[in-house]
Amino acid sequence: MIDSIDLSKLRNAEFLQFGATFSGLVVANDAVALNVEPQQLAFKLILDEMSRLFKLERVSPITQELVLLDERRDRAINGLTTVIEGYCSHFEATTSKAANLLKANLSLYGVGVARLNTQAESATINAIVGDWEAKPELAAAIVKLRLGNWVEELVTANQLFDQKYIERTQEYGAANPDTLKVKREETMTSYYELRKFIDANSVLHPSAEYEKLINELNALIKQYNTLLNTRPAEQEPDSNKGKDVK
């Protein structure tokens, strides 16, 4: 039997490479003789469609702007966090108290805000800044530590990213009515159909040819499972995101 793999955890580029290799192995082992040619062709067709959408998204000039804006807000939240951490050890009691108030608030949102996927990072930054504006003690701490410019930079970078993200979404939607997410889901369905037919035929018509193919496919799956198992945990399911613009 073909081993399982959580395809949803693969980033889009990884998913496409995995799919192309999987399809290639089936072809190399003679899909016709193995009685899975219709399923293999269907999978390859939809995989190619997803690949075209992926390339369309990547060549958009807005994507590069998003990368730069994402890096800008990453620097802002990381820099702000580092400054606050430093002030926590300040020799002046009122300064360290203000810093620890802000640090405690940041801790509510977990560590590694800059490593969240794009939409989660946007929402988290908005929530953090919302706390600092709405809660008098936190607003006073920002003033005390003279962090106004840092906060302004964080807000600006986050707003610019969100605006540009909307622009790219509109551009992408206008270019093709299909979305990459929908096409990926369709590709996964086609993959499972192909896998099901290979497994079924190997049970109904056991042979060295099926055994060879399944061994090769499992070797491929093992490589990608190893990749997933050694990857640091991500806080939100490219996508493979990690961040979808990084």
C-alpha positions in Angstrom: 0.0 0.0 0.0 1.1 3.6 -0.7 2.1 5.4 2.5 0.1 8.4 3.6 1.3 12.1 3.6 -0.4 15.2 4.9 -0.4 17.1 1.6 -2.0 20.2 3.2 1.2 20.8 5.1 3.3 21.1 2.0 4.0 24.6 0.7 2.7 25.2 -2.8 6.1 24.9 -4.5 6.8 21.7 -2.5 3.3 20.3 -3.4 3.9 20.9 -7.1 7.3 19.3 -7.0 6.0 16.3 -5.1 3.1 15.9 -7.5 5.3 16.2 -10.6 7.7 13.5 -9.3 4.8 11.2 -8.2 3.2 11.5 -11.6 6.6 11.0 -13.3 7.2 7.8 -11.4 3.8 6.4 -12.5 4.6 7.2 -16.1 8.1 5.8 -15.9 6.6 2.5 -14.6 4.1 2.4 -17.6 0.8 3.8 -16.5 -1.0 2.0 -19.3 0.3 -1.5 -18.3 -0.5 -0.7 -14.7 -4.1 0.2 -15.7 -4.0 3.7 -14.2 -3.4 5.9 -17.3 -6.8 7.8 -17.1 -6.2 8.7 -13.4 -2.6 9.6 -14.1 -3.5 11.8 -17.0 -6.3 13.5 -15.0 -3.9 14.2 -12.1 -1.2 15.5 -14.5 -3.6 17.8 -16.2 -4.9 19.4 -13.1 -1.4 19.6 -11.6 -0.3 21.5 -14.7 -3.2 23.9 -14.2 -2.2 24.5 -10.7 1.4 25.1 -11.8 0.3 27.7 -14.2 -1.7 29.5 -11.5 1.2 29.4 -9.2 3.5 30.9 -11.8 1.0 33.6 -12.6 0.9 34.5 -8.9 4.7 34.5 -8.6 5.4 36.7 -11.6 3.0 39.5 -10.4 5.1 42.6 -9.7 3.0 43.1 -6.6 4.3 39.9 -5.1 7.8 41.3 -4.8 6.3 44.5 -3.2 4.5 42.3 -0.7 7.8 40.5 0.1 9.5 43.8 0.9 6.5 45.1 2.9 6.4 41.9 4.8 10.1 42.2 5.6 9.5 45.8 6.7 6.8 44.9 9.2 8.8 41.9 10.4 11.7 44.3 11.2 9.3 46.6 13.0 7.7 44.0 15.2 11.0 42.3 15.9 12.8 45.6 16.6 10.0 46.8 18.9 10.0 43.6 20.8 13.8 43.7 21.2 13.7 47.3 22.5 11.0 46.5 25.0 13.0 43.5 26.2 16.0 45.7 26.8 14.0 48.3 28.8 12.7 45.4 31.0 16.2 45.5 32.6 16.4 49.3 32.9 17.9 50.6 36.1 15.0 53.0 36.6 12.1 51.3 38.2 9.3 53.2 36.4 10.9 52.5 33.0 11.3 48.7 33.7 7.8 48.6 35.0 6.4 50.2 31.8 8.5 47.8 29.7 7.3 44.7 31.6 3.7 45.8 31.1 4.2 45.9 27.3 6.1 42.6 27.4 3.3 40.9 29.3 0.8 42.1 26.7 3.0 40.9 23.8 3.2 37.5 25.5 -0.5 37.1 25.1 0.0 36.8 21.3 2.8 34.1 21.5 6.3 34.3 20.3 7.4 34.7 16.7 4.7 37.1 15.4 6.9 37.7 12.4 6.9 34.0 11.6 3.1 33.8 11.3 1.5 33.4 7.9 0.7 36.8 6.3 -3.0 37.1 7.3 -2.4 35.8 10.8 0.5 38.3 11.2 -1.7 41.2 10.0 -4.5 40.3 12.4 -2.1 39.8 15.3 -0.3 43.2 14.8 -3.7 44.9 14.6 -4.7 43.3 17.9 -1.5 44.3 19.6 -1.7 47.9 18.5 -5.4 47.9 19.4 -4.5 46.9 23.0 -1.8 49.6 23.2 -4.3 52.3 22.0 -7.3 51.1 24.1 -5.7 50.3 27.4 -4.5 53.5 29.3 -1.7 51.8 31.1 -0.2 50.4 27.9 -0.6 53.7 26.1 1.2 55.4 29.0 4.0 52.8 28.8 4.5 53.6 25.1 4.8 57.3 25.9 7.1 56.5 28.9 9.5 54.5 26.7 9.2 56.9 23.8 8.2 54.1 21.4 5.7 56.2 19.4 7.9 56.2 16.2 8.3 52.4 16.5 4.5 51.9 16.8 3.8 54.3 13.9 6.3 52.4 11.7 4.6 49.1 12.6 1.1 50.4 11.9 2.2 51.9 8.6 4.0 48.8 7.4 1.1 46.6 8.3 -1.4 48.8 6.6 0.6 49.1 3.5 1.0 45.3 3.4 -2.7 44.8 3.8 -3.5 47.3 1.0 -1.0 45.7 -1.4 -2.3 42.2 -0.5 -5.8 43.3 -1.5 -4.4 44.7 -4.8 -2.7 41.5 -5.6 -5.8 39.5 -4.8 -7.9 41.7 -7.1 -5.3 41.4 -9.8 -5.1 37.6 -9.5 -8.8 37.3 -9.5 -9.1 39.4 -12.6 -6.5 37.3 -14.4 -8.1 34.0 -13.8 -11.5 33.1 -12.1 -9.8 30.1 -10.5 -7.9 30.5 -7.3 -4.8 28.7 -6.4 -6.4 27.4 -3.2 -9.4 25.9 -5.1 -7.1 24.4 -7.7 -4.9 22.9 -5.1 -7.8 21.2 -3.4 -8.9 19.8 -6.8 -5.3 18.5 -7.4 -5.3 16.8 -4.0 -8.6 15.1 -4.8 -7.1 13.9 -8.1 -4.0 12.6 -6.3 -6.0 10.6 -3.9 -8.0 9.1 -6.8 -4.8 8.0 -8.6 -3.4 6.6 -5.3 -6.6 4.7 -4.7 -6.5 3.1 -8.2 -2.8 2.1 -7.8 -3.5 0.5 -4.4 -6.6 -1.3 -5.7 -4.9 -2.7 -8.7 -1.9 -3.9 -6.7 -4.3 -5.9 -4.5 -6.4 -7.2 -7.4 -3.5 -7.9 -9.7 -0.4 -8.3 -7.5 2.8 -8.3 -9.4 6.5 -7.2 -9.3 5.6 -4.2 -11.4 3.1 -2.8 -8.8 5.5 -3.6 -6.0 8.3 -1.7 -7.7 6.1 1.3 -8.3 4.8 1.4 -4.8 8.3 1.1 -3.3 9.4 4.0 -5.4 6.4 6.1 -4.5 6.9 5.3 -0.8 10.5 6.3 -1.0 9.4 9.7 -2.4 6.7 10.1 0.3 9.2 9.2 3.0 11.5 12.1 1.8 8.6 14.6 2.0 7.4 13.3 5.4 10.9 13.7 6.7 10.9 17.3 5.4 7.6 17.9 7.2 8.7 16.2 10.4 11.9 18.2 10.7 10.3 21.6 9.8 9.8 23.9 12.8 6.1 24.0 13.8 4.2 26.8 12.1 1.4 28.5 13.9 -1.1 28.5 11.1 -1.8 26.2 8.3 0.9 27.4 2.0 0.3 27.1 2.5 2.4 26.1 2.7 3.6 29.5 4.6 5.3 29.3 6.0 4.4 32.7 4.7 2.9 32.7 1.3 5.0 35.6 0.1 8.3 34.5 1.5 
